[in-house]
């Protein structure tokens, strides 16, 4: 265990003891387990921001504030992040939420406290909302008055998401018919029973088919990884001489870079649950899936990826500068 990992584990243990007291070992163990898993949404979003490439700094903000009376005026958000576009640098505060319903509610007093904290530091307050595996990043101004509280619906949040503009996220879609094709020539039967035949076989042909139907024999592991981030339809055909297999992307299927990241991580490690907190301490598993943009560009040039979309919001928040705004189609 390296020094950074040891420090993180020590911090988790100390925090658990502070919260539970030293006299109740079982409660401490339970608290350590919960803290070690981290606040998964915060950890996950921080790792995603780091991996997407436009975030030069992201860290959690300690929400244990004193004096206690300050809690009546200020609410400390979950994260501070620094994003770098081609033209500008943006320092922002981020409150992280996960909710599976189609609207997100914010209490009026919490909204006021978050805004006052942001105003005190001169930083905009954003919300990161995870909805069924999809992350959106948007300005607090999107919340509209609803009875005594404030609310933003899913459509408004996703239509005005800053994930592409600030964090570097991308939407991409593969062309129809794109897939991996393999052809095996039967050599000799190794064994058989009533329903199954086992053959010794040699690969006679392997290629990727682009969306024009052309066979592409030169492709990199990075290109294959792009295919693996989408839903695949598998098919096997057998005749007297050959066994042919295909792994074709389902028509119209695409993904976002931040959702692809999770699939790629699970390809590296079969663990069903990604331990996001550990990735905050040890980034090495992320190195193998780095430079996703170049992989997409390569797949675009080879006619596997048909579209790469960089989403801009319908309405820009006040803090976004003019030279980062889309100029429109002329």
Phi, psi and omega per residue, in radians:
X1 nan 2.149 -3.100
X2 -1.350 3.040 -3.021
X3 -1.116 -0.706 -3.140
X4 -1.101 -0.758 3.130
X5 -1.130 -0.714 3.130
X6 -1.101 -0.742 3.109
X7 -1.089 -0.708 3.136
X8 -1.126 -0.790 3.131
X9 -1.102 -0.698 3.119
X10 -1.114 -0.690 3.127
X11 -1.126 -0.725 3.110
X12 -1.073 -0.799 -3.131
X13 -1.112 -0.780 -3.133
X14 -1.098 -0.737 -3.141
X15 -1.123 -0.685 3.118
X16 -1.116 -0.713 3.120
X17 -1.160 -0.677 3.117
X18 -1.111 -0.655 -3.084
X19 -1.401 -0.564 -2.999
X20 -1.838 -0.296 -3.025
X21 1.504 2.842 -3.029
X22 -1.586 -0.166 -2.987
X23 -1.622 -0.063 -3.085
X24 -2.150 1.472 -3.034
X25 -1.029 -0.712 -3.094
X26 -1.130 -0.704 3.111
X27 -1.157 -0.635 3.099
X28 -1.080 -0.767 3.137
X29 -1.053 -0.779 3.130
X30 -1.103 -0.712 -3.126
X31 -1.167 -0.704 3.106
X32 -1.053 -0.759 3.137
X33 -1.046 -0.781 -3.134
X34 -1.145 -0.730 -3.126
X35 -1.230 -0.618 -3.139
X36 -1.149 -0.629 3.033
X37 -1.177 -0.352 3.101
X38 1.341 -3.120 2.932
X39 -1.553 1.622 -2.885
X40 -0.922 -0.685 -3.095
X41 -1.130 -0.768 3.129
X42 -1.108 -0.807 3.139
X43 -1.082 -0.792 -3.116
X44 -1.059 -0.809 -3.102
X45 -1.164 -0.661 3.111
X46 -1.091 -0.760 3.127
X47 -1.126 -0.739 3.123
X48 -1.048 -0.810 3.138
X49 -1.044 -0.740 3.136
X50 -1.104 -0.756 -3.068
X51 -1.245 -0.609 -3.082
X52 -1.134 -0.426 2.909
X53 1.878 -0.261 -3.128
X54 -1.714 -0.036 -3.089
X55 -1.740 2.003 -3.126
X56 -1.557 -0.258 3.112
X57 -2.790 2.335 2.974
X58 -2.578 2.303 3.084
X59 -2.656 2.740 3.135
X60 -1.297 2.641 3.065
X61 -1.846 2.235 3.125
X62 -1.187 2.150 -3.038
X63 -1.711 0.219 3.026
X64 -1.550 1.666 -3.022
X65 -1.858 2.546 3.042
X66 -2.350 2.724 -0.074
X67 -1.152 2.818 -3.090
X68 -1.053 -0.495 -3.136
X69 -1.125 -0.369 3.141
X70 -1.156 -0.382 -3.139
X71 -1.175 -0.336 3.100
X72 -1.334 -0.306 -3.071
X73 -1.969 -0.683 -3.020
X74 -2.122 2.559 2.948
X75 -2.200 2.152 -3.105
X76 -1.403 2.181 3.099
X77 -1.184 3.094 -3.062
X78 -1.362 -0.688 -2.995
X79 -2.368 2.685 2.876
X80 -2.034 2.319 -3.110
X81 -2.371 2.597 3.065
X82 -2.105 2.057 -3.135
X83 -1.924 2.498 -3.128
X84 -2.148 1.982 3.007
X85 -1.567 -3.072 3.113
X86 -1.136 -0.431 -3.011
X87 -1.958 -0.473 -2.973
X88 -2.534 2.909 3.015
X89 -2.028 2.373 -3.130
X90 -2.162 2.183 3.034
X91 -1.809 2.175 -3.017
X92 -2.396 2.742 2.994
X93 -1.799 2.477 -3.056
X94 -2.297 2.215 2.985
X95 -1.759 2.218 -3.027
X96 -1.800 2.313 -3.133
X97 -2.380 2.586 2.949
X98 -2.219 2.233 3.114
X99 -2.721 2.343 -3.068
X100 -1.618 -0.118 3.082
X101 -1.402 2.875 -3.006
X102 -1.469 0.192 3.033
X103 -2.572 2.669 -3.135
X104 -2.066 2.228 -3.081
X105 -1.847 2.461 3.125
X106 -2.255 2.167 3.125
X107 -1.134 2.524 -3.080
X108 -1.032 -0.727 -3.101
X109 -1.217 -0.595 3.095
X110 -1.199 -0.693 3.093
X111 -1.046 -0.789 -3.117
X112 -1.111 -0.731 -3.123
X113 -1.176 -0.706 3.100
X114 -1.110 -0.756 3.131
X115 -1.116 -0.702 -3.141
X116 -1.164 -0.652 3.086
X117 -1.125 -0.785 3.115
X118 -1.101 -0.731 3.128
X119 -1.120 -0.677 3.142
X120 -1.058 -0.671 -3.123
X121 -1.626 -0.140 -3.105
X122 1.250 0.572 -3.097
X123 -2.163 2.469 3.074
X124 -1.224 2.627 3.117
X125 -1.865 2.128 3.117
X126 -1.992 2.791 3.028
X127 -2.030 2.341 2.977
X128 -1.868 2.066 -3.066
X129 -2.092 2.147 3.061
X130 -1.717 2.063 -3.121
X131 -2.164 1.908 -3.134
X132 0.857 0.844 3.070
X133 1.488 -0.092 -3.121
X134 -1.856 2.207 3.134
X135 -1.660 2.400 3.016
X136 -2.198 2.566 3.118
X137 -2.265 2.096 -3.030
X138 -2.604 2.825 -3.094
X139 -1.314 2.575 -3.126
X140 -1.088 -0.367 -3.122
X141 -1.142 -0.261 3.128
X142 -1.252 -0.350 3.087
X143 -1.189 2.231 3.141
X144 -1.965 2.618 -3.120
X145 -1.008 2.308 3.107
X146 -2.510 1.843 -3.005
X147 0.979 -2.124 -3.108
X148 -1.575 -0.182 -3.062
X149 -2.050 -2.859 3.107
X150 -2.192 2.655 -3.079
X151 -2.575 2.559 2.999
X152 -2.279 2.386 3.137
X153 -1.628 2.874 -3.070
X154 -1.030 -0.787 -3.080
X155 -1.086 -0.745 3.120
X156 -1.115 -0.745 -3.109
X157 -1.130 -0.804 -3.086
X158 -1.290 -0.531 3.132
X159 -1.227 -0.366 -3.101
X160 -2.077 0.396 -3.103
X161 -1.190 2.483 3.122
X162 -1.823 0.256 -3.101
X163 -1.040 -0.700 3.121
X164 -1.325 -0.887 -3.028
X165 -1.073 -0.789 -3.079
X166 -1.642 -0.878 -2.986
X167 -1.507 -0.378 3.137
X168 1.671 0.294 3.112
X169 -1.193 2.742 -3.139
X170 -2.436 2.508 2.938
X171 -1.756 2.416 3.121
X172 -2.484 2.683 3.123
X173 -2.381 2.349 3.096
X174 -1.530 2.652 -3.127
X175 -1.307 2.840 -3.110
X176 -1.208 2.365 3.105
X177 1.534 -0.072 -3.131
X178 -1.183 2.311 3.130
X179 3.134 3.063 3.124
X180 -1.750 2.290 -3.109
X181 -2.163 2.318 3.120
X182 -2.249 2.485 3.115
X183 -2.265 2.140 -3.129
X184 -1.931 2.372 3.044
X185 -1.685 2.198 3.131
X186 -1.135 2.349 3.118
X187 -1.777 -1.110 3.063
X188 -2.716 2.668 -3.133
X189 -1.315 2.275 -3.129
X190 -1.569 -0.537 -3.140
X191 3.133 2.855 3.115
X192 -2.754 2.703 2.949
X193 -2.344 -2.755 -3.044
X194 -1.063 -0.686 -3.006
X195 -2.065 -0.225 -2.996
X196 -2.202 2.317 2.998
X197 -1.989 2.374 3.081
X198 -1.987 2.154 -3.069
X199 -2.052 2.517 2.827
X200 -1.438 2.239 -3.042
X201 -2.469 2.749 3.094
X202 -2.064 2.417 3.081
X203 -1.219 2.147 -3.138
X204 -1.818 -0.446 -3.124
X205 -2.709 2.395 3.043
X206 -2.575 2.258 -3.094
X207 -2.799 2.851 2.950
X208 -1.777 2.427 3.071
X209 -1.776 2.248 3.135
X210 -1.475 3.131 -3.057
X211 -1.317 -0.070 2.991
X212 -1.634 0.004 -3.138
X213 1.508 0.077 -3.126
X214 -1.457 2.529 3.072
X215 -1.426 2.294 3.114
X216 -2.072 2.039 -3.087
X217 -1.679 -0.262 3.130
X218 -1.855 1.936 3.103
X219 -2.670 2.740 -3.051
X220 -1.831 2.865 3.036
X221 -1.004 -0.537 3.112
X222 -1.081 -0.687 3.123
X223 -1.146 -0.727 3.092
X224 -1.071 -0.637 -3.139
X225 -1.127 -0.579 3.082
X226 -1.100 -0.770 3.108
X227 -1.062 -0.679 -3.081
X228 -1.224 -0.236 3.106
X229 -1.459 -0.105 -3.138
X230 -1.924 2.885 3.101
X231 -1.259 2.340 -3.027
X232 -2.040 2.423 2.994
X233 -1.805 2.160 -3.117
X234 -1.744 2.497 3.130
X235 -2.557 2.453 3.105
X236 -2.262 2.277 3.081
X237 -2.148 2.369 -3.085
X238 -2.227 2.288 2.987
X239 -2.216 -2.924 -3.053
X240 -1.154 -0.437 -3.013
X241 -2.007 -0.536 -2.995
X242 -2.272 2.728 2.938
X243 -2.096 2.089 -3.112
X244 -1.992 2.282 3.112
X245 -2.147 2.524 3.061
X246 -2.381 2.534 3.102
X247 -2.251 1.637 -2.951
X248 -1.914 2.367 3.094
X249 -1.139 2.336 3.130
X250 -1.063 2.436 -3.085
X251 -0.962 2.371 3.084
X252 1.313 0.141 -3.077
X253 -1.489 2.475 3.054
X254 -2.584 -2.876 -3.118
X255 -2.879 3.070 2.973
X256 -1.947 2.702 -3.105
X257 -1.041 -0.714 -3.058
X258 -1.215 -0.512 3.069
X259 -1.376 -0.568 3.085
X260 -1.102 -0.591 -3.129
X261 -0.990 -0.747 -3.132
X262 -1.107 -0.726 3.118
X263 -1.120 -0.719 -3.133
X264 -1.161 -0.658 3.096
X265 -1.108 -0.672 -3.136
X266 -1.259 -0.411 3.035
X267 -1.252 -0.581 3.115
X268 -1.284 -0.701 -3.106
X269 -2.295 2.171 -3.071
X270 -1.268 -0.090 3.139
X271 -1.012 2.218 -3.070
X272 -1.099 -0.716 -3.111
X273 -1.744 2.052 3.099
X274 -1.283 2.265 -3.137
X275 -1.537 1.495 -3.024
X276 -1.082 -0.622 -3.121
X277 -1.066 -0.698 -3.128
X278 -1.133 -0.514 3.124
X279 -1.274 -0.342 3.029
X280 -1.241 -0.488 -3.099
X281 -1.641 -0.767 -3.112
X282 -2.119 1.855 -3.079
X283 -1.507 -0.038 -2.998
X284 -1.001 -0.629 3.086
X285 -1.082 -0.381 -3.135
X286 -1.355 -0.366 -3.075
X287 -1.101 -0.585 -3.072
X288 -1.269 -0.248 3.130
X289 -2.040 0.342 -3.114
X290 -1.292 2.920 3.077
X291 1.052 0.800 -3.129
X292 -1.132 -0.590 -3.137
X293 -1.058 -0.768 -3.132
X294 -1.162 -0.603 3.089
X295 -1.132 -0.712 3.092
X296 -1.122 -0.762 3.141
X297 -1.088 -0.703 3.110
X298 -1.101 -0.766 3.130
X299 -1.186 -0.530 3.080
X300 -1.190 -0.781 -3.132
X301 -1.136 -0.528 -3.134
X302 -1.570 0.114 3.087
X303 1.138 0.625 2.963
X304 -1.704 -0.844 3.025
X305 -1.517 2.302 -3.105
X306 -1.690 -0.637 -3.109
X307 -2.375 2.469 2.903
X308 -2.177 2.136 -3.055
X309 -2.035 2.268 3.037
X310 -1.902 1.808 -3.013
X311 -1.316 2.354 2.963
X312 -1.944 2.667 -3.103
X313 -1.259 2.701 3.043
X314 -1.123 -0.687 3.104
X315 -2.208 2.151 -3.141
X316 -1.383 2.371 3.004
X317 -1.102 2.768 -3.075
X318 -1.050 -0.511 -3.035
X319 -1.402 -0.227 3.115
X320 -1.301 2.218 -3.062
X321 -1.426 2.709 -3.006
X322 -1.017 -0.644 -3.073
X323 -1.319 -0.037 3.023
X324 -1.814 0.017 -3.121
X325 -1.573 2.571 3.104
X326 -1.152 2.462 -3.087
X327 -1.571 -0.136 -3.132
X328 1.516 2.963 -3.136
X329 -1.686 2.231 -3.113
X330 -2.039 nan nan
